[in-house]
Amino acid sequence: MQMKDRDIGIITFHCSDNYGAMLQAYGLKKYLNDLGLKADIVRYEPMFMVGRNWWAPYAPTGNFYKSLRYLCWGIRSHRKMGGHFFKRKANMDRFRKKYLVDAGTKKLLFDWQFRKLPYLYYVVGSDQIWNPDITFGLRKVYFGGFESKRKKRVIAYAASLGGSSLPPQYDRQFSELMNGVDVVSVREKEAAFYVRKHSGKKVVSVLDPVFLLEKELWQDVAIPPEREHYILVYSTEDNPELSGYVDLLSQKTGLPVIELKISHEDHDKGYLIDYMAGPEEFLGYIHKADYVVTNSFHTVAFSIIFEKKFMAFLHSSRGERIRNILTVCGLADRIYDKGHISMETNIDWGRVKNKIGKEAEKAGDFLKENISDGRGM
């Protein structure tokens, strides 16, 4: 397929200082570029997204006292982190400039700035672009709801609600915003029914874009730690059961625990803490770990990609993402419960790779078909 330069604009959470957000953005951009297409990440960086990354974080919750509490918590945590906060931010910015965006490209803060963009096709997603808890309400840009002279088609790729549905108060607005999306795919199968019901469109489920790239491509990006032989922990919420499991695993194996953290906490678990890791270091830690314990979707995803011994705990409110990908891979027994399988139980990685390969091929076909507009590639 022959296309003009700058035909695909990706709208996603690339500006969030979050491992999964940045790596899924890279995965999608890299995949499209490797097809010979010119895909750019649109530098849509509104304050409601970038503000949460500031030393004094900004969160437009709509409730003054709630936003103030978030601000005070952020300042307190960042003060305790000291220089680690700025080093971590520098690592995030380095990855963003190296792999995601051209530093000379203009940042966009408002939807009216999209009018003169040169792209024919817009891919919105993946990530939780339709989760109002993250975007502080539903935002029309993430539904392609903007005017643009050359815009031909808006493709939702692996878009996520954060769960299987949205609260009822968003139903009408969601239905209206979906008019801006031409073709729809979601990341979680459980969300397909809700999206189909409120859009009237055909909806398919596809893999997160990190699975579109082979392991070797991710190894090229990873920066491994100097330390070897350790248990890696990354938890996106406090979970005493997860911590207890890690403690027992460390006692059993005699291995130290390295925990990646993005904020300071008062209690000391006795782990080796890294507050400064960026996406490259995050990949390196997973790639070299002996064991991985997490409730993070993308940590689970890269544990699968790097074929690690891992145990997944479900997040209290966003567990469907982990459950879904492990079911797709035939690894649902890696979800922790009180009668959980031993982490030492062998995984048939050939079988897992075959399952992922089939799903990745389906996801790739979805993108190629809808970007080519039926003309073939």
N, C-alpha and C positions, 0 to 999 in steps of 0.2 A: 504494500500500500504506500503510495506516495502522498505525503502531506507537506504543507508549507511549514516553515519554521514557526515555533511557538503556537502550536495548535491545541495543546492540552494544558489546562490550568487546574492544579490540584488545590482544593480548599479543605484544610484539615487543621489539627491542633499542633502544628509544627512549632509554634511560639511558646508552648507550655514547657517548662523545665521538668519534664516527666519522661522517664526512660521509654515507656511503651509508646507514648505519643510521638516522640521523635523517631523511634526506630520503625514504627509502622509507616510513618511518612517517607522515610528513606526507602523502605522496602517497596512501596508503590512506585515512587519516582524511579528507582533503579530498574525495576521490572519493565516499566514502560520505555525507559531510555534504551535498555538492552534489546527491545523489540525494534529499535531503530527510529522510535518516535521522539519528538521533542516535547518533553513534559516538564513543566516548571511548577514549583510550589508557589502559589499566589501568597504574597506577603500580607495577608489579612491578619493584622496584629492589634485588635481593639483592646482598650484598657481593661475590659472585663475579663480578658484572657491573660494579658501580660502582667496586670496589676498584682495578681496573686504571687508572682515571682519576685516582687520587690522586697527590699529589706524591711520596709514598712508596708506590708501587703494591703492591697485594695480589693475589697469584695463588695460589689453593689447588690447586696441581698434584698434591698427594698425595706429593710428594717434597720434603723439607725443603731440600735443597741447591739443587734447581732453583728453588724459590720464592725462596730467598735470593739466588741469582744474578739473578733477575728484579728483585727489590727493589733490589739494588745498582746494576744497570744503569739502572733508572728514576731513582733518586736522582741518579746521576752525570749522566745526560742532562738532567734537569730543572734541576739546578744550573747547567749550562752555558747553558740557555735563559734562566735568570734570570726577569725580569719577563714575558718573552714567554709563558712557561708559564701564568701566571695570567691574562694578557690573552686568550689563546686559550680557556682554560676559561670565562672570562666571556662570550666570544662564543658558545660552545656553550650555556651556560646561558641566555643571552638568547633564542636560537632555541627552545630547549626550552620555556621559559615563554611565549613569544609564540605558538608554533604548535602545540605538542604536548600539554602538560598544564596543568591548572588548578593553580596553586601551592597552593591550599587543599585539594586532594585528598590524602587520606592515602596515604603510601607503604606498600607491602606488601613485606615481607621473606621471608615464609614462606607455604607453600601453604594452611595452615589459616586464614589471614586472608581467603581468598576466599569463605568460607562465606556472608557477608552481602552480597556484591556484588549489585547490582540487575539485572544483565544477563541477557537471555534467550539471546543469541547471543554466542559468543566466536570471534573470528578470530585464529588463531595464525599468525604469519608477517608479512611474508615474511622475508627474511634467513636467515642460517644457524642457525636455531633448533634444528636437529637435528644440529649439528656438535659432537661431544663435545670437540674441541680448543678450541672457543671457550667452551663452557659448563662445561668441566671435568667431563666426564661428561654423560650424557643426563639432562635434568631434566624431571620429569613435568609441571610447570606448562606447559611449551611443547608438551605433547601434550594439554592440557585435563584432565590427571589430578588434579583437585582437586574437592572437594565444594562445591556452591553451590546454594542453595535454588531459585533461579529458572532455573538453567542448563538450556537446552533442546537446544542443538546446538553442537558444536565444529567449526569449519570451518578447515581448513588452507589458507591462501592463499599460493601461491608459496613454500612452505617449501623450505629448502635443506639438504642434507647437507654442503655444501662441496665435494662431488665426486659421482661417479656411484654410490658405495656407501660403507658404513661398514666398518671393520675387523671381521673375523669375531667377535671377542669381544663385540661389541655386538648381534649378530643377535637373540639370544633376548630381551634387554631391550627392543630396539626393537619387536619383534613384540608384546610385552606392552603397551608404552606406546601403541601404535597403536590399542588397543582404546578409548582415550579420544577418538579423533578420528572424527567421523561422516562427513565428506566430505573428500576429499583432492585438493589440487593442489600441484604442485611447480614450482620455477622452471626447473630444467634437465631437458630431455627424457631425458638420459642416466641420471638418477636414478629415473625412473618405474618401470623394471623392478624395481629393488631394493625400492622401497617397495611395489609391488604384490605382489611375492613374499613379503615379510615382514609384510604386513598383510591380504592377501586382499581388499583393497578396490579399487574402480575408482580409477585415478589419471590425472589429466590434467595437462598442462603449461601454465602460463600466464605472462604477462609479469610482470616486476618492477613493482610499483605506481607507480614513477616514470613509467612510460609511460601510465598511466591519465589523466594530466593533459596538457592542451595546452601548447605552448611558451609561450604568452602568460601562463599562470598561473605558470609558473616564472620568467618575466621579472619578474613582480610581486614575487616573493620575493627575487630577486637584488640584491646590492649590488655594483655594478661598481667596479673599481679606478680610480684617477685616471689611471694610465698606459695608453697605447694602443699597439698594434702590438708584439706580443711572442709568444714561444713559451711555452706553459704546459706544465710537467712536473709530474706527480704519480705517484710510484712507491711501491708498498707493500712493496718489498724491493729490496735492492741488486742492480742489473743493469748490469754494465759495457757490455754490448752496447747497451742502451737509452741510456746516457749517451753512448756514442760516436756513436750516431745523432743525438742532440740536438746534439752539438758540430758535426757536419757540416752539419746543417740550419741552425744559427745562422750558420756561416761562409758558407753558400750564400745565405741570405736577408739577412744583415746585421742580423737582429733579436736583441734581447737575450732571455735566458731567465729566466723566473720559475718558481721551484720552490716548491711547497707542501710543507712538512715538519711532522711532528708530534714529531720528536725531533732532538736536536743530533748532528752528526757531526763528526769531527775533520778530515777532508780537505775542502778547499775546491775546488769545481768552477768557481768564478768566476761562479756564477749569482746572481741576485737572489733571496733566500730570504724567504719569508713563513711565520713560525712561528705567527702569531696568527689566521689565517683561521678563521672559523666557517662553518657551512653556507651562509649568505647570501653571504658573500664567495667561497666555493668556487664557487657558481653564477655569480657575477659574473665571476670570472676566466675560466671556461670560455666564458661568453657573449661576452666581448669579445676573446678570444684570436684571433690569426691562425692559429695551429697548436696542436694538442694532441698530446702524446706521453705515453702512460701504460700501466701494466699493471693499473690499477684498473677493476673492472667498472663502478662507477657513474660514473667519469669518462668511460668509453666511452659509457655510456648517455646522459649529458647532452651529449656531443659529437654524438651522433646527434640528440637532441632539438633542440639549437641549430644543427644543420646546419653543423658545423665541419670543417675539414680536419684529419684526425687519423690517427695510427698507433697501433695497439694491440700491445703485447707481452704474451705469455701469462705469467701468474704461474707459478712453478715447481711449486706444488702445488694451485692453485685456478684453473687456466686454463680449465676447461670452461665457466664462466659466460660469459666473454668470447666464446669460440668459439661458444657456443650462440646468444647474441643477435645476433652478426654474421652467423651463418648464416640466422637468421630474417629479417634485414633484407636479405639478399643482398649483404652487405659482407664476406664472409670474406676477400677479398683485402686488407683493411685490417689483417690480422694480419701482423706483420713476419716475414719470413724473408729469407734472403740474396739471393733473387731478387725482392724485394718490389716492389710497384707504387709508382709515384711518388705522393707526397702531393699533387702538383698535378693528378693525374688527376681529372677531374670526376666527381662523384657525382650520379646522377639522384635528387635528393631527393624529387621527386614520387612516384617509384616506391617509394622507401623509406617515405615517409609512408603510402602506400596499404597496404603490407605491415604496418606497425606498427598502422595503424588497424584492420585486420581482426583482428589478434591482440588488440588492446585491447578490441574489441567482444566477442570470445569470452571474455576474462577478465571483463569487466563482466557478461556474461550468467551466468557461473558464480557470481559473487557474488550477483547479484539473485535467481537461481533458488533458491539455498540459504539465503539470508537470509529470503526470503519464504515458504520452506517450501511452495512450490507454490501459494500463494494468489494470486500475481500482484501487480504493483506499479502 
